[in-house]
Amino acid sequence: MEKQPAKINYFFGKCYRDLGNTIKNTFRNLGRSLANCGRHLGKIIREKKFLNPIGAIKFGYWLALLILSSIISTVICIFFSAIHVVVTLLIMGLIYLGFSFLWLLDTILCRFRKIVSSCPQCQYKFALPYYQCPGCGAIHTKLNPSKYGILKRQCNCGRKLPTTFFNGRQKLTAICPKCNNVLSGGGFLVNISIPVLGGPSSGKTCYVNMAIREIEQLAKNELDYDYEHIEQGTDYLNDNLREMAQGRLPQKTSEMRLMYYEFYFSPKKSKVRNQISLCDVGGEVYGVGTGMDEQVGYNYANGFLMVIDPLSIPTFRDQLMTEAGMDEAAIAEFHPSEMPISEIMGMLIKLLENMRNMSSKQRITQKLAIVFVKGDLPLIDEKIGETAVKDLLAADTQANRFSAQNKLCEQFLLENDQADFINTVKSRFDNVQYFTCSALGHVVDGSAFTPEGVADPILWLIDKASPTINFKKYWSK
């Protein structure tokens, strides 16, 4: 184990030395006693005092004492030393057994509850953070039951630190093992990381901000969940929401590395909180094709959310002109994305293959939510929106909302020459769900935006990833 800035527990270090020193001193004292007997006998022999009656008595006394000490005292020393060793080893065995059980219990808790942390700065994901001593600031890289302490360990400064989540380890300051960034939550949480994909101007930033606002409202008013935004100082959530409340678009994401929007979202009274990380990155990273290999957060994702702007599909833009009577100026008001959706999906798959050493035949186990945004566009509602879903459910009583949405969206993609996209998704992902929403509700006209259906894709991914969350009642509404 890596050396820690702490004192080794008595039963893992000094106990062995004390046992050895006790046995050593016992036999050392026995040797001194035998040597003393030998010196007295030698003096009597040298001075020939054994020739007189008193000297003979002393000679017999010391000789008898020497013989008895050599035999009986040695046997007694060996006997009690053996008892000492057995009792000490028995106690130490119980201590080691308790230590192993506690370590195993702590490990099982983390595995069973899927406790894991994620760093928003370096994108690294890990089970146990480093912890900082509140007394001296020393960093403990392995703060768990070990030779440095079972329930608690003593830092070199004298401060006692808890070694498990059972007795408060999460109350200490947690630090990322990779970049030393200070983390929230003390490591006692389930991190659900969801990268959001989409090309430039696809509407990712608007969608993410509005979805978080909608989830907060649902948590308080309908789901009865605990919600808390984690202020990182880098996601601009509050600034963006203020702008959007006044009918203005937020500043588009220009970061070329994943930017984390984080919040706690858990059932009330839950012992382990869920930390949701929505990871956004500038759509330009897909356009230039460079910098993708730096997005290590994709490798640790619990699910993926792909935002599709229907205007990025050329044939649909043609339909808007021919069937809905829109011209280029009207389409421009919706800030269309130009990047083909198949290119974005291809980049994601290639990135995961490189990061995970996957073959082209291996399937990706993480769930994929595909979200058609800008649902306020003409033709969308009757093709893949709420009206289309209700019509299909009325016509097919065996279908449910999820299957109906998938059928409609796949049909829409096929009708618009996107068969390659559908085939790629089906061949590589085990579980895919389509959604349609509108992050704004209308074009920019100075009035507050009215999002529709923005929370469901993220809630679906969270529901699939978290063992403590079940939205069965919510989906059946």
C-alpha positions, 0 to 999 in steps of 0.5 A: 500500500502507498505510504500515507501521512498517518501513524501505523495502527498498533496491531499492524506494527508496534504490536509485533515489536512489543511481542518480540521484545517481551519474549526477548527480555524474558529469556534475557532475564533467564540468562542473567539468572543462570549466569548469576548462579554460574558466577557463585558456583565458580567463586566457590570452586575457585576459593575451595569453599566447598571443602568446609560444611557451610561452603558445601551447603552454598555449593549445593544450593547454587548448583540446585538453583542452576539445574532447576533454573535451566530446566524448570524456569526455561520450561516456564518461560517457554510455556508462558511465552507461547501463551503470550504469542497465542493470545496476542495472535488470537487478538490480532487475528480478530482485529484483522478479521474485523478489519477485513470485514469492514473493508469488504463491507465498505467496498461492497457498499460502494459497488452495490450502490454504484458509488463513484465520483466524476471530476468536472475539470479533468473528466476522470471517473473514480471510486474513491477520491483523495481526502484532505486532513482538516487539521494540517491539509495532508492528502490521504490517497487511500483513506480506507480500513488498512494498517493505518487504522480500521475505523479511524486513522491518526494523521501525522498531525494527530487528527483522527480521520474516519476511514469508511462512509459508515462513520463519516468519511464523506464529510472530509474534503474530497479531491480528484486523484487525477488533477487535485480539483476539489470535489463536491459531495465527499465522494459518497454519491452515485455519479451519472454522467451523460454527454450531450452530442450535437452539431453547431447550432443544433440547440444543445445549450438551449436544450440542456439549460431548459431541461435542467430548469424543467427537472428542478420544477418536476422534482419539487412539484410532481416527483417529490425529489430532492434537487440541488444545483451544484455551482461549479462557476463554469456552466453559466446555468443561472445566467443562461436561464435569466437570459432565456426568461427574457426571451433571449438566447444564451451564449452558445457553448464555445468550450472545446472540452466537455463542460459539466452541468451538475446537480443532485437529484435523488428520492427524498431521505435517500442515503446516497445522493445521485449526482447528475452530470450533463456534459456539453461541448461546443458543436464545432468539435464535431465539425473540425474533427480534432479534440475529440480524443481529449473528451475522456468523459465519453469513456465514463458515460452512463448514457448518451444524449444526441440532439438532432436539429430537424433542419440539419436534414436537407430533405426535411428543409425542402419539405418546409419550403414546399409544404409549409411555405417557409422561405430561407429567411423563415428557416434562418430564424430557427438557427439551423444546424448544417452538420449531417447527423450521421457524421456526429454519430460516426465520430462518437462511435469511432471515439468509443472504439479508440478509447475502449479498444472495441472492434467494429462488431462490438455493441455499446451497452450504454443507453442512447436517447435521441432527441429531435429538438425545435419541435415548434417547427411546422410539420414536426408535431403531425409527423413525430410530435405529441399529435402524431404520438396520440394518433398512433396510440389511438390506432394501435392499442398494443403500442406504448408511448415509447414504442410509438415515439420510436416508430414515428421517428424512425419512419421520419428518418427513413422518409428523409434519406437517413437509413444509414443513420438508423442502421448504424444506431441499431447495429451498435447500441443495445437500447435506443429511445427517440424523443421530440421536444421544443426547448424554446417553444417559439422563435426569438421574439422577445417573449419568455420561452415555453419549453415542451418535453425537454426533461423526459430524455434526461429522466429516461437516461437517469431512470435507466442508470440509477438503482435508486430511481424509478419513474414508473408512475411518471411514465404512466401518467 
